[in-house]
Amino acid sequence: MGATPSKDSQWTGEVDGKRVEFTYDRDKDQKQLRYRYKKSGRHVKIDGDNIIGLFSVPRGGVSASSLLYVKGANQPPDGKNDQQVPTFRSLVATGLPEDFIQNFRIDTKLLDLQQEAVAQSTDTPNIHVIVSTLSGTGLAKGFFQDVVRHVLGHIGFREGKDYLVHHTRSSTTVTEIATSVFLPRANDGVPQHIILLSGDGGVLDTINALLSRPQSPAYVAPVVALLPMGTGNALAHSLGISRDHTLGLATFARGTPKPLPLFRAAFSPGARLLVDESRREERLHSEDGTPVLYGAVVCSWGFHAGLVADSDTVEYRKYGAERFQMAAKAALFPEDGSPPHRYRAKVSVLRKSADGGEKWEVLEREEHMYVLTTLVSSLEKGFTVSPDSKPLDGRLRLVHFGPMGGEEVMRVMGLAYQGGGHVKEEAVGYEDIEGMRIDFEGREDDPRWRRICVDGKIIRVEKDGWVEVRKDPRHVLDILNISS
Ligand SMILES: Nc1ncnc2c1ncn2[C@@H]1O[C@H](COP(=O)(O)OP(=O)(O)OP(=O)(O)O)[C@@H](O)[C@H]1O
């Protein structure tokens, strides 16, 4: 619709009041707007990957657009120390190529939201920005100050009136806001929008708070715009939110809300959440006496859970996503020269049966290295743990293999960094499942080997304990997503 036939059509217009000639390259993989000032001859290029979006603005009867974009953006945050946030830029243009406008126009839904917010501005705003100050290497605060705030201002949202900003002050801030504000309003049928500057942890805390009490019939799922500021950012990488250079702002501006698929992990009564670098333990939320934790990314046991747990320290966090590989090496090549641990438990898988029902089956293997169920394709940038998973497809997949030497684990899991080739290895099991259960049956004495990871949180199960994971059909949250 509206596309011009030639690849490099030229259009005459203005940028911030100066006459220019536009050229729009729209290769499948790389879109680029270029313009040349008529007077000075100066050339400017704006990559599609840097564009947040554009919307119409009145300019004395002429159709003009306000274009929002970033400059100097680093690739998606993976928590490297030297990372910086991009710089915000904007311009007002007339005469932009029609197909450029089509490609980057901010969805009217966001602009409707602004109208809605303005209409409700006498009440408490229902647009919230959560800045998770300790996510990743702490870029969220600067990104909000330097970029997000300006984007919201340009769209017409006023801080304090149309939206509220919450900076996390402790590990429970997100849970507190979600429990005290998002949940009651969602249950009252109020549409809410949450701009979340965090890693996967902020999403996990929000989901669990929203599921901590029953949903009313009037429940309206809040819409989350995830601006990935964590370390792994599994959701953002898997949904393609981090594909461009805007750190989630393009998805915020131009994405469509879609239900976020969930799983429910239920645990034996003595299971405890490990916090504060495993120095303290806490009880989980319980449903009819059963401790539960909901997740949207991963539930694992064995090598993966161990390396997430071991690397969640202030010291390791300085290394960003590299912390996972550093902890992996430490687990695979213990200092005393011994081989990696052989994890012992009974693992059962819930599969669809031929009669359309479901059936539990016990894995034959009694010793394990890697047992991981996931709803997403990537657990960190470039780490495709489940290559068949499609964004928000709601399929739970199991990746598993038995004990191997450290070098062999490195080789096999190295293939996950090459597009997910590990799942083609003979030693690796990979399947679509309905659920999974691990019964420890007293087979592991050391509590270290009974740690379960749910979306980055670590739960330690008692010696005779168990965990059972199942897909959960409830729709509690929408997440903005741009389908590719
Ligand atoms: N001010 C704060 N004080 C203490 N804890 C905080 C504070 N702000 C955030 N946190 C905690 O830091 C953790 C950050 O988790 P989050 O998932 O957002 O980032 P990450 O672990 O770096 O990324 P990912 O989960 O994507 O790998 C959460 O547990 C959150 O509760």
The ligand as an SDF file (V2000), in Angstrom:
LIG
                    3D

 31 33  0  0  0  0  0  0  0  0999 V2000
   17.0470   -0.7910   44.1740 N   0  0  0  0  0  0  0  0  0  0  0  0
   17.1020   -2.1020   44.2670 C   0  0  0  0  0  0  0  0  0  0  0  0
   17.5180   -2.7090   45.4030 N   0  0  0  0  0  0  0  0  0  0  0  0
   17.5780   -4.0560   45.5000 C   0  0  0  0  0  0  0  0  0  0  0  0
   17.2430   -4.8890   44.4970 N   0  0  0  0  0  0  0  0  0  0  0  0
   16.8200   -4.3400   43.3430 C   0  0  0  0  0  0  0  0  0  0  0  0
   16.7180   -2.9330   43.1600 C   0  0  0  0  0  0  0  0  0  0  0  0
   16.2870   -2.6860   41.9100 N   0  0  0  0  0  0  0  0  0  0  0  0
   16.1190   -3.8880   41.3230 C   0  0  0  0  0  0  0  0  0  0  0  0
   16.4300   -4.8740   42.1820 N   0  0  0  0  0  0  0  0  0  0  0  0
   16.3840   -6.3180   41.9390 C   0  0  0  0  0  0  0  0  0  0  0  0
   17.3800   -6.6060   40.9780 O   0  0  0  0  0  0  0  0  0  0  0  0
   16.9410   -7.7040   40.1760 C   0  0  0  0  0  0  0  0  0  0  0  0
   17.0320   -7.2750   38.7470 C   0  0  0  0  0  0  0  0  0  0  0  0
   16.4970   -8.2830   37.9690 O   0  0  0  0  0  0  0  0  0  0  0  0
   16.2490   -8.1390   36.4380 P   0  0  0  0  0  0  0  0  0  0  0  0
   15.7830   -9.4300   35.9470 O   0  0  0  0  0  0  0  0  0  0  0  0
   15.4470   -6.9330   36.1530 O   0  0  0  0  0  0  0  0  0  0  0  0
   17.7030   -7.8620   35.8920 O   0  0  0  0  0  0  0  0  0  0  0  0
   18.8190   -8.9210   35.5770 P   0  0  0  0  0  0  0  0  0  0  0  0
   18.7670  -10.0710   36.5360 O   0  0  0  0  0  0  0  0  0  0  0  0
   20.0810   -8.1750   35.4370 O   0  0  0  0  0  0  0  0  0  0  0  0
   18.3780   -9.3810   34.1090 O   0  0  0  0  0  0  0  0  0  0  0  0
   17.8060  -10.7510   33.5040 P   0  0  0  0  0  0  0  0  0  0  0  0
   16.8140  -11.3340   34.4590 O   0  0  0  0  0  0  0  0  0  0  0  0
   17.1670  -10.3160   32.2230 O   0  0  0  0  0  0  0  0  0  0  0  0
   19.0080  -11.6170   33.2990 O   0  0  0  0  0  0  0  0  0  0  0  0
   15.5130   -8.0240   40.5970 C   0  0  0  0  0  0  0  0  0  0  0  0
   15.5410   -9.1190   41.4770 O   0  0  0  0  0  0  0  0  0  0  0  0
   15.0830   -6.7600   41.3330 C   0  0  0  0  0  0  0  0  0  0  0  0
   14.1220   -7.0270   42.3130 O   0  0  0  0  0  0  0  0  0  0  0  0
  1  2  1  0
  2  3  1  0
  2  7  2  0
  3  4  2  0
  4  5  1  0
  5  6  2  0
  6  7  1  0
  6 10  1  0
  7  8  1  0
  8  9  2  0
  9 10  1  0
 10 11  1  0
 11 12  1  0
 11 30  1  0
 12 13  1  0
 13 14  1  0
 13 28  1  0
 14 15  1  0
 15 16  1  0
 16 17  2  0
 16 18  1  0
 16 19  1  0
 19 20  1  0
 20 21  2  0
 20 22  1  0
 20 23  1  0
 23 24  1  0
 24 25  2  0
 24 26  1  0
 24 27  1  0
 28 29  1  0
 28 30  1  0
 30 31  1  0
M  END
$$$$
